[in-house]
Amino acid sequence: KCAAGGFAGWNEGTITGGSMAASLGNREAGYTYLGGVAGVNGGLIQSAYPAKDCAVRGDSYVGGIAGVNLGVDAAASKGLIICTGDNSSTGTVEANQYAGGVAGANVGSISLSGQLQSSVTATGYAGGVAGINTDKGSIYSAENTTGTVWGSVTAANYAGGVAGTNRAEITRVENRASVRASTKYAGGIAGENYEGGKISACVHAQNQVYATNGEAGGIAGNNNSGASIENVQVRADVTAANGTAGGVTATNFGIIGQGSGLESSSSVSGCTITGTSESIGAVAAYNRAGATIRNVKLAGKRPTCLASRTRRSPSAALRA
């Protein structure tokens, strides 16, 4: 295993304003830590991208900009990737495990402004920005801007408009990419919001979240125990063809909503939520024991919820 990138295999310095016009790698075993700009980034990458028609392909930890973005010190421009400008493209990214439009794995900081176009495919863990946002990672829009992800994200397991799985912070990011998972979880922002993950002030709009045989949520396919989602908006359809669907998440084990006072900007509106399980909901299909939905204010045009399987009757429990 070694790090390989269009500009540098391993970056600890600064790379700015470049474009890589050649495709890299393939999905054979051993092609690990591949990036369109750097295989591993421990420095600063700003406004440098692969050309629109280029592809970065590998076995695992593959990103349009960096295979892995290390967490060093974002304040000192170490482990920091800054994506700026409209219609910036990270080309096509493919991996067996952990593929991201910006980074296969993010341990550092990724700042977005303007529009980022990505086409990301993986067997497991695909994200429009990162395949996995680790427990030390941060993905956010730059101050006074909204970073928007466009394109498509496809995975067998764990597909998210921003991250395949989120274990830290995703803040103020809008996803307009289509998201599709054949099994497990599909989410407008994260396929799975894992323990320690926090998704706040994010939006999913325009294109559908779709799970063929799994769970689909407008923000996260699954919100784990110890994870939280607050002040989010969903304005695009959510479909689980053979599974569970929810407007914010299919199944909630954690917390949805802010700590005190009604949320001022949350909404699930103008969309259709379709599932085949026994429950469906504008926030969650299932709010499990120990989970909390609090202070959520669903503003705007109400969503349409469609369950195509006969729901389990509670009459037996009522008779008990």
Summary of the structure (lengths in Angstrom):
residues: 320
radius of gyration: 18.8
end to end distance: 60.0
largest distance: 68.8
contacts: 1481
relative contact order: 0.09
helix: 2%
strand: 56%
